[in-house]
C-alpha cells in the first residue's frame, strides 16, 4: 500500500574539491506505513566525519519510527490526545540512538593518521560534534502522518495532485549559513514537528517528500512545491521515475546550490 524512493548525489563543489558526499537518504515501506528520511552532514572542519553522521541519522530515525509503529496500539490514544508529547519522545529516542551509534563508531574507528594530520586540532571531548548532521524524517500510516525536523532542508506534504504544503515550522536559527544539528547539546529543544490525524476533514496525503537544503534552496518556494507535486505524480505513474530523479539531482546541484543533494519520499498506492 505504501511505496518509497530515495537518492543522493554529490554536489558540484564537492566534485571539484574531490570531497565525499556528506548527505544521506533512505526510506522504509510496508503495507501499513511509509517512512522517509534525509540528513545533511555539516562537512566543515569541526565535523570531519559528518558523512558517517548523516548515515547514522537516517538509520536511527527509520529504526526509531519503525519501533514506534510496531507498538502503536499501546500509544495510539496518547498520540491522538497529546501528539507533541509523543513526538518529543520519538525525537529523544532518535537523539539517543544517534549519539549511541556515533560514540560506538568512534570507539571502533579511532582517528586515523590522515584525519589527525588534517583535523587533529578539531578533536574535542564532545565526539558527537565530529559527526554533526541535520535530520528530516516523515511517516504516513493509515491513521496519521507526522514529520520531525532538526536543521535546514524541507519536508513537503503533497495533499492533492496539484497541491503541496510545508507544515513543519521554520527555524529562525537556520540562517546565514548556520543550522541546528543533532550534535547540539540542546538538540531536543531544536527539533520541530507536525502531526495530523487522518479523518474526513484531513484525508490521507498522496505522499510526503523530505529534501536536504541542496534541493530545497535550488528553487523559489512556489516552484519547489510544484516540483514536489510533480515528483509524487511521477512515481505514482511511471516505473522509471527514479531514473529521472537520478538524472535531475546532479543538474540541480550544478545549476543551483552546488551543494550535495538528497531526496526521499513515500506515497500511498491503495
Secondary structure, 3 states (H helix, E strand, C coil): CEEEEEEEECCHHHHHCCCCCCEEEEEEECCCEEEEEEEEECCCHHHCCHHHHHHHHHHHHHHHHHHHHHCHHHHHHHHHHCHHHHHHHHHHHHHHHHHHHHHHHHHHCCCCHHHHHHHHHHCCCCHHHHHCECEEEEEEECCEEEEEEECCCEEEEEEECCEEECCCCCCCCCCCCCCCCCCCCCHHHHCEEEEEECCCCCCCCCEEEEECHHHHCCCCHHHHHHHHHHHHHHHHHCCCHHHHHHHHHHHHHHHCCCCCEEEEEEEECC
